[in-house]
């Protein structure tokens, strides 16, 4: 019997060694490497769509000047509380724009200038250190012999080659925690903008940074954020008063919004919906349907009579443009032709055999030849929608093919968990306590996560992702310790080897739960990206899931996966006399 008992103990010992070793290796080396690779791939994404392209046609100008105000980080709801912007709403065109993912500044600025979404522009984060390689409205202005200027913070120098556009940029942006410095920075920006506007460049972009800085430092629902927005409102009104609106069109918009606690980049409506207010020459007052941030560039090009930027994916907002029907129809055809060319190039980049249907564009051209301007404009718009729909269908088809190709890999990755579970079942080891322990881990961690109001979104990363992720890993460590105490206390009557085995199996279940979530994201989106960007709602959770798996060995001197089974044995040893005392006292009750 003693030999058989020794064999059983040895059989129960090897899972502790193997599972602990695998978890330690993954936590210390595998998970950090995967996080770094995926994060680098997403934030330094370049895409395959940046090849040179032919721009759309030039046209007759409607306005002599266009000024774009970009209020960094301005939420739609807050913009509706600003008195000066509300006066602009009363006399101008009003709508909401949808921002792309990620809802960050560099991608937003690029979309405004190019009409291209981040997936196509290759500008997927604020970590990009290369200039925009796509055609922009500033390039179009230079080619059209117009002066163009950008007034803003130093970040614009990273994205825009100074050749052909005047850059008036202030360095050393204010700290997040000083409202006085934040407001003073915007004041200096506006002083510079006022001098630039006196020269009346035909295209000017003025970028105010204060609202975004206050959002990061104090939160998007804070008093300081509202004060920064009110200051921007006053400053913009002063600049608009100096512009001749009988000759110039003015736009006021934002690159993204802010969540209440401060932060952006994710998928929430409050960060992905921004205001667009317009007034002046060529602008028809009214409240209009939602549009896209990429629609700004072609709209500006139409107003100034410029080429449609070659890489544009947006629609010119003809519903709010006041111009003769013939001119609108001609420019709608110009935009439709450019969109057809652009989306044909996008299709060929992912599927060389793809073909694009252009029947609507041909019908629009026929209507134009017959002087049916209203029909030509409507068909041109439908042609642009058709081009985008065809591109989207091909994109989804290729994504699905790649997902199917990854399915066998996912099955192989999860196979060891299934095989070990089968061995576990055949060995007759207990399931209940480890499963309860694993469930406790996820309940405790999610309770801590949700208690702080967090959701799975990259908007919560705010200033630095590491500052958000590290506390979540610490909470995972605390949850693991809670599981260990739970399993040890529940098994206080078991042999030491069985206590350690139950704890190891609880860790196994926790790791399996993490692995399933990581594998699900890999199946849907892969972990490196060369021709598309993943959905960031899922991406934020994936990044956090992989980071949490480092909790099995969070510090060099703290290999938890090996220490926790030992800790559970100590808890069981301490719990045993306590349990005996409780039982004696209970039995002694009358």
C-alpha positions, -999 to 999 in steps of 0.1 A, spaced: 0 0 0 29 24 8 43 18 -27 9 25 -43 6 57 -22 40 69 -33 30 63 -70 -1 83 -65 18 112 -49 43 112 -77 15 111 -103 0 142 -86 33 159 -84 42 162 -121 12 185 -130 25 210 -104 59 210 -120 48 211 -157 18 235 -154 38 259 -132 68 258 -156 46 265 -186 27 293 -169 60 309 -157 76 307 -192 45 322 -208 41 349 -182 77 360 -182 86 356 -219 57 347 -242 30 373 -230 53 403 -230 66 395 -264 31 391 -278 20 423 -262 50 442 -276 45 427 -311 8 434 -313 11 469 -299 39 478 -323 21 464 -352 -10 484 -344 6 517 -335 33 516 -362 9 502 -388 18 513 -424 -8 495 -445 -5 487 -482 -25 517 -496 -1 545 -497 10 543 -533 8 574 -554 -26 580 -570 -41 605 -595 -61 633 -579 -96 642 -589 -103 671 -613 -102 708 -605 -133 730 -606 -147 764 -603 -141 779 -568 -171 788 -547 -153 805 -519 -121 826 -520 -109 814 -486 -115 785 -462 -105 785 -425 -108 753 -405 -107 755 -367 -99 721 -351 -107 722 -313 -87 692 -301 -108 669 -280 -141 688 -281 -172 667 -273 -204 672 -291 -224 677 -259 -200 703 -246 -199 722 -279 -237 726 -275 -232 745 -243 -209 772 -258 -226 805 -265 -205 816 -294 -207 783 -312 -244 783 -306 -247 816 -323 -228 801 -352 -252 771 -352 -281 795 -355 -268 810 -387 -248 782 -402 -247 745 -412 -247 720 -383 -240 683 -382 -221 656 -364 -191 638 -378 -182 602 -372 -145 598 -363 -125 567 -374 -107 542 -351 -85 548 -333 -100 581 -322 -66 598 -317 -52 631 -328 -28 621 -355 -53 599 -372 -79 626 -369 -57 653 -383 -47 631 -412 -84 622 -420 -93 659 -420 -64 667 -444 -65 637 -467 -101 623 -466 -86 589 -458 -94 567 -428 -65 555 -406 -65 520 -422 -57 536 -456 -35 565 -445 -12 544 -424 -15 569 -395 -28 547 -368 -15 564 -336 1 594 -321 34 574 -320 39 578 -358 72 596 -366 69 599 -404 51 625 -425 18 618 -442 25 601 -475 -9 607 -490 -23 635 -510 -38 663 -489 -59 695 -493 -27 714 -486 -9 697 -515 -39 705 -537 -38 741 -526 -1 744 -535 -7 728 -569 -35 753 -575 -13 782 -567 -29 790 -534 -13 799 -501 -19 774 -472 -10 776 -435 -13 755 -404 -13 771 -369 -11 747 -340 11 726 -318 43 709 -327 28 676 -336 17 689 -370 54 691 -380 56 653 -377 28 648 -402 32 676 -427 61 683 -448 67 721 -446 72 723 -483 42 741 -498 25 749 -465 34 775 -438 37 759 -404 33 782 -374 37 758 -345 42 764 -308 64 739 -290 64 729 -253 27 722 -248 14 728 -213 13 703 -185 -20 685 -180 -25 697 -144 -22 734 -149 -54 750 -163 -37 785 -163 -9 772 -186 -35 754 -208 -55 785 -213 -24 806 -219 -11 782 -245 -43 786 -266 -41 824 -262 -6 823 -277 -18 801 -305 -46 825 -313 -22 855 -313 -2 836 -340 -33 827 -359 -45 863 -359 -13 874 -376 -15 846 -401 -51 854 -410 -43 890 -417 -23 878 -447 -55 860 -459 -40 826 -471 -67 808 -491 -65 778 -468 -58 780 -431 -61 754 -404 -60 766 -368 -56 739 -341 -65 747 -305 -50 723 -280 -63 734 -246 -96 714 -245 -78 681 -251 -51 689 -226 -77 697 -199 -96 665 -208 -65 644 -202 -56 663 -170 -90 667 -154 -115 646 -173 -140 652 -201 -168 660 -176 -147 683 -153 -152 720 -146 -117 726 -160 -126 709 -193 -157 731 -196 -136 762 -188 -111 753 -215 -139 748 -240 -154 782 -230 -121 798 -236 -117 782 -270 -152 793 -279 -144 829 -271 -110 828 -290 -126 812 -321 -154 838 -321 -128 866 -320 -109 851 -350 -141 845 -370 -150 882 -364 -119 891 -383 -128 870 -414 -148 883 -443 -176 857 -444 -189 871 -477 -157 857 -493 -146 830 -469 -161 797 -455 -153 788 -419 -155 753 -404 -153 745 -367 -147 708 -358 -127 685 -335 -104 655 -341 -121 634 -313 -140 637 -280 -132 626 -245 -147 601 -220 -158 616 -187 -127 605 -168 -104 618 -196 -90 598 -225 -99 588 -260 -88 565 -288 -115 539 -283 -149 532 -297 -173 551 -274 -197 575 -291 -186 603 -269 -151 601 -284 -161 591 -320 -187 618 -326 -175 654 -331 -193 686 -341 -190 702 -375 -202 738 -377 -199 758 -409 -207 793 -421 -198 819 -447 -194 818 -484 -209 788 -501 -225 774 -469 -262 767 -468 -276 771 -432 -295 742 -417 -292 710 -396 -279 681 -416 -275 643 -412 -244 628 -397 -214 624 -419 -178 613 -417 -146 631 -407 -132 622 -441 -159 643 -457 -141 675 -447 -113 673 -472 -134 669 -504 -158 695 -492 -129 720 -488 -116 710 -522 -150 717 -538 -153 751 -521 -119 762 -532 -121 747 -567 -91 724 -559 -83 689 -571 -100 662 -550 -72 647 -529 -61 615 -547 -65 592 -516 -98 607 -505 -125 582 -493 -151 608 -482 -180 626 -498 -182 663 -504 -210 676 -482 -231 690 -512 -262 692 -491 -248 721 -472 -229 737 -501 -247 767 -517 -238 768 -554 -255 766 -588 -269 733 -597 -246 728 -627 -215 735 -607 -226 711 -579 -233 684 -604 -199 688 -621 -181 686 -588 -202 657 -576 -191 638 -607 -155 648 -600 -157 634 -564 -175 602 -577 -148 596 -603 -121 601 -578 -138 577 -553 -142 551 -581 -105 553 -589 -94 553 -553 -116 523 -543 -105 504 -574 -69 508 -562 -79 497 -527 -96 466 -542 -66 457 -563 -43 461 -533 -61 432 -515 -74 412 -545 -57 417 -579 -86 399 -596 -113 421 -581 -135 442 -605 -155 473 -597 -190 480 -610 -193 516 -623 -228 516 -638 -240 544 -616 -211 566 -624 -218 561 -661 -254 569 -656 -244 601 -637 -222 611 -666 -251 606 -690 -274 627 -669 -248 654 -668 -245 654 -706 -283 657 -707 -282 688 -684 -302 669 -658 -281 683 -630 -302 671 -600 -302 635 -613 -265 637 -621 -257 648 -586 -278 621 -570 -264 594 -591 -228 606 -584 -234 604 -547 -249 569 -551 -218 559 -572 -195 569 -543 -216 548 -519 -215 519 -543 -177 522 -546 -173 521 -508 -197 492 -504 -178 471 -530 -146 478 -512 -161 469 -478 -175 437 -492 -141 426 -506 -124 436 -473 -149 414 -453 -145 385 -477 -107 385 -474 -109 388 -436 -132 358 -435 -108 338 -457 -80 346 -433 -101 338 -403 -109 303 -417 -72 298 -424 -64 306 -387 -91 282 -373 -68 251 -374 -41 270 -357 -65 281 -329 -76 245 -325 -40 234 -321 -33 261 -296 -62 251 -275 -56 213 -279 -32 210 -250 -59 223 -226 -83 197 -239 -59 168 -237 -48 177 -202 -84 180 -191 -90 145 -205 -61 131 -186 -74 149 -155 -108 133 -159 -94 99 -164 -71 102 -134 -102 109 -112 -89 142 -98 -114 166 -84 -129 193 -106 -151 213 -82 -126 232 -61 -103 243 -91 -133 254 -111 -147 274 -82 -113 289 -77 -110 299 -114 -145 314 -113 -135 333 -82 -105 348 -100 -126 362 -129 -153 374 -105 -129 392 -82 -109 408 -111 -139 419 -130 -155 433 -98 -124 454 -92 -123 465 -128 -160 474 -131 -160 491 -96 -138 518 -111 -161 523 -140 -137 508 -165 -147 492 -198 -126 474 -223 -116 503 -244 -83 519 -253 -98 553 -243 -90 543 -207 -53 542 -215 -55 580 -215 -19 594 -214 1 562 -211 -11 526 -216 14 513 -191 -1 535 -164 -35 519 -169 -24 483 -175 1 478 -146 -26 484 -119 -48 459 -136 -20 433 -134 -16 441 -97 -53 435 -93 -49 401 -111 -21 392 -87 -44 400 -58 -72 379 -74 -47 350 -77 -38 353 -41 -75 353 -32 -80 321 -52 -50 305 -34 -64 313 0 -99 300 -10 -85 267 -24 -62 262 6 -90 269 31 -115 247 13 -90 218 13 -77 220 48 -84 184 55 -66 171 23 -31 160 20 -5 186 11 1 172 -24 -37 174 -31 -39 210 -18 -10 219 -42 -26 200 -70 -60 217 -65 -43 251 -66 -23 242 -97 -55 231 -114 -72 264 -104 -43 282 -121 -47 259 -151 -84 268 -154 -76 305 -151 -49 302 -178 -74 283 -200 -100 311 -196 -74 336 -206 -62 315 -235 -97 311 -249 -102 349 -249 -68 355 -265 -74 328 -291 -108 343 -300 -92 376 -308 -65 359 -328 -91 340 -348 -110 372 -356 -81 397 -361 -47 380 -359 -20 396 -338 0 415 -365 -16 437 -391 -2 446 -425 -33 454 -446 -60 463 -421 -65 476 -386 -84 454 -361 -116 465 -343 -103 484 -313 -133 475 -291 -120 439 -292 -84 451 -294 -84 469 -261 -97 438 -244 -72 416 -261 -43 438 -251 -55 437 -215 -61 399 -216 -25 392 -227 -11 417 -202 -31 400 -174 -15 367 -182 18 381 -170 4 380 -135 17 344 -131 52 359 -129 48 396 -125 82 404 -111 116 386 -114 116 377 -77 79 367 -77 73 336 -97 37 333 -85 27 302 -105 53 282 -85 48 299 -52 10 299 -50 6 261 -46 31 263 -17 11 292 -2 -21 272 -5 -5 244 15 4 269 42 -32 282 42 -45 247 45 -22 240 75 -32 272 92 -69 266 85 -70 230 98 -69 238 136 -93 267 131 -117 244 113 -114 218 141 -120 244 167 -151 256 149 -164 220 146 -158 213 184 -175 245 194 -204 237 171 -208 202 184 -207 215 220 -237 237 215 -268 225 233 
